[in-house]
Amino acid sequence: MRDRAKSAGRALDILTAISDLSAGLTFAELVETLDLPKSSVFEVLEVLMQRRFVQLDAETRHYTLSVRAWEVGARYLSQHELATEARPFMKLVAQSLNETVQLAVLDGLDNVYVAKVDSSHPVRLQSDVGKRLPAHATGLGKVLLAALPPPELEQRLDGAALAGFTNRTITTRERLLSQLDEIREAGFAVDDQEYTPGLRCVAVPIYDHRGETTAAFSASVPMMRAHLTPLWQALSLVSEASLRISERLGAAGEDAALRRLTATSHAKLALARALAGSGSRTSGSVLPVSDAVGAVRVSAAP
């Protein structure tokens, strides 16, 4: 373990040294700059090149950053921009519902939380920014999986075990693929106590300037408060907020499915279908929708 930590530290030192100069560094310059054994520098460089973080110019013999390093940096910038643009709308939804809302991105077969706004209730969803959960067991994750091109989705699922967390968790590839088809058609996903008993969640995609799903946005409602916060109200609110966030990220045009879901009557019907398809029944009395939906439609300050 200590050797691995040392190697990881050396890899980071090499990447930092190379990034400091646009022209990069030669092998000899790296050894001299970092004061490391030649054998260690060579071994780490080999790994970094194999992983496409570093490349070697055949003519100048300079090592420079490669495409993978750029991709990681771009994701960092994208996620920070995403959280900045999303937070005002997340706060509006959280205040309107007084329920927890979250923003997540996909990493492999996990969704990773990049922003969160809590409710004021003592009983609420327990999660943290930076935490990752299996995508197949969450509404956020299923939205993100549904957005993947089919070949990439198949590749990620190849050989993967879908762990069960409750008796409602999807644990077979066939059932997951079937539900992802339904999510693509409906435009949203539901987590019906699939990771946490007693908790339901609705999640929708957020689009970037390329029109691709860059993140997912969710609201979680404990079933004990379903009579106070109907899930279809949450779906309508997060759909409206998603459209506004996507607009701020430069998305051209609107997702027609999300626009329809902003109408509470449509959200109510779509949610009933989704829950019926999962073998669930809505719980709690249905109350008239408050003016909360309109609160999200106002412009949020940066």
N, C-alpha and C positions, 0 to 999 in steps of 0.2 A: 504493500500500500504506500509506503514511504517513497519507494522508487517511482511509482506511478505519479505521485504528487510532484516529485522533483522533475519528471519528464514533462508534466503538464505546465509547470512553472517555466521551464526552459522553452517550451513551445510558445507560450505567451510572450516571453522576452524576445524571442526571435521575430514573432509577428509585429511586436511593437517597434523593434529596431528597423525592420524593413519598411514599416509604414511611415517612419519619420523622414525618409528621403524618397522623393518621387522616382528617382532613378534606381532605387533599391540598393542592395549591397552584394558584394562578392562573398564567396565562402570565406576567404582570408579576412575580409573586413568584418564579417560576422563574428568569427573566432576572436579577433582582436577586440572588437567593441564589447562583446559580452564576457570576454575572459573565460571561455568555456573550452573543455577538451574538444579536439577536432572530431573525435569519434562520436561524441554526444551531439554536436551540432549536425553532423552528417546524418545520423539516425533520425533526429527530429525533423530535419528538412525532408527526408525521404517520406515520412508520414504526412507532413503538411502538403507535399506535392501530390501524393496519392489521393488525399482528401480534397484537392483543388483549392487549398487556401493559399498556396505559394506556387509560383512558376519560375522557371529558369530560362533566361534569354540565351539562346545558343551562341549568339555573336558576342555580346558584351559580358556574358557569364555573370550577370547580375540577377539576384533573386528579387522578385517583386511580388506584390499581392496578386492573387488570382481571383477568378470569378466568384468562388465560394465566399471569400472574405467580403466581397462587395455585396453579395446576397444577404449575408448576415447583417452587415451595416445598414442595408436598405430596409431590412425588416425592423431593425431597431428604430430607425427614423419613422417608418410607417406606423409602428405600434404607438410611438409617443405622440405622433400627430393624431392618430386615431383616438387615443384616450383624451387628448386635449379637446378635440372637436366634439367628442361624444359626451363628455362629462356634464355640460349644461343641460342637455336633454335627458340624461340619466337622472339628474337631480329633479327635473320637472316630473318625470314619471314616478320616481320614488316618493316625492312629496304628494302627488295626486293619489297614489294608491296606499301610501304608507306601508310599502312592502319592499323587499330587497330586490335591486336590479343589478345585473352583471353584464360584463362585456368580456368575450373570450375569443381567442384565435386557436387554430388547429396546429398541433405539432405531432406528426406521426398519427397515432390513433388516440391521442389525448387532446382535450381542450384545456387551454391554459388561460386563467383569468388575468386580464390586463387592467381592469378597472371595476369598481364596485361602489354602490351607494346603499347603505343599510336603511332598514326601517327603524322606527323608534320603539317597536314592540319588544318586550323582554324575550319573547319566544320568536326567533327568526332564524333564517338560514345561516349556518355557520360555514364561512368560507373566507379565503384570503386571496389578495392579489398575488399572483405568482404560483398559486396552487394549481395542480393539474388533476383532472379526473378522466376516467375512461370515456371516450366520446360516445360510445354506443349506449351508455347508461344515462345520458343527460340530453335535455332538449337542445342546449347550445351545441353540443357535440354532434348530434344528429343533423342539425341544420348545416354544420360545416362539412360533415361527411357527404351529405346529399349534393353539395356544390362541387365535389370533385369530379373530374372527367372519369367516366366508367373504367378505362384502363388503369388509371392511377388508383382508383378506389379498390379495384380487384387486387392490384399489387400490394397495397397496404394491408388488405385483409388476408392475403395469402399466408396460411399457416398460423394466423393469429387466433388466440383463445379469447372468447368473449365471456368474461367473468360475470357471474351472477351476484347481485348485491341484495336484491329483494326477490320475492316471488313474481314480480312484474318485470324484471330486467330481461331484455332480449339477449338470449344466449346462443342463438343459432345464426349462421351467416345468411341462410335463406330468408328467415324472418326479418333480419335487419335490412337486407336488400329490398325486400318487399315494402317495408315501412319507409325506406328512403325514397322509393318511387312515389309513395303517397305524399311525402313531405315536399318533393319537387312540384307536384301538382297543386298542393294546397297552399304552398308558400310559407309555411310555418311548421314548427315541431312542438310536440307536447312531451313533457316528462311526467308521467303519471305514477309517481311513487316508485320510480325505477332505480333510483340510487338511494333516496332517503324516504323511509316510510312516513306517510302523513303529509308529504309535500308534493305539490303540483307546480309545474313550471311551463310557461309558454316562451318560445324563442323564435326569433326572426333573423334573416340575414341582413348584413350591412355591405354595401357595394362601394368599391373604390372607383377611381377615375377611368379604369379600364373596363368597368362594368362587371368585374369579377367579385365574388364574395370574399371579402377581406376579413370579416369577423362576424360574430353573432351576438345578439342582444336579447336578454331574457328578463322576465319578472317571475318571481317565485311567491306562491301563496300557500301557506299551510292550510290544510283542509279544515282545521278548527276555526278558521276565519273566512271560509268560503262564502258564508252568508253576508259578510261585510264587504268583501272584495271579490265579486264574481270573476271567474277566470276569463270570461269573454271580455270583460272591461279591460283587464290587463292586456289581453291580446290586441285590442283596438288601440290602446295607448302605445304599446311598444312598436306597433306597425307604423303609426304616425311618426314616432320619434325616429325610427329607422330611416324613413324617407328623408327626414330633415338632416340626419347625420350623413347619409349617403350623398345628399346634395352638397353638404359642406366639404365632403371629401372629393368632390368633382365628378360624381357619377352623372352621366348624361341620360336624361329621361328618368322615368319612374318605373318601379316594379308594379305591374298592373295588379298582381295578386295582393301585394301589400296595400295598395291604394284601396282596393275593395274591402280589405280587413279593417280599415280605419272606420268604416261604418259599423256601428255596434250591432245592428241587426244582422249583417253579414258575418261578423266575427262570432256572434252567438251561434248561428247556424253551422258555420265551419267548425267551430270547436265541438259542438254536439256530435257532428259526424266523426271527427277525429277520435273523440273519446269512445264513441260507439264502436269504431273500428278496432280500438284497443281492448274492447271487452269491458270498458268501464262505464260507470254511470256518474253523472254530475251530482254533487252533493251540496246541500245548503239551499236555501230559498233564493230565488232570483229577484233581486231588487232593481228598481229603476236606476238607470245609469245617471250618475251625477254629471256636473259640468266639467269633470276632470279631463275629458277628452279635449275639450276646447283649450284647456290650459297648455297642452303640449303644442298646440298649433300656433301659439304666439312665438315670436322670435326669441331665442335664448341668447343672452349676452355671452361673449367669449370668456 
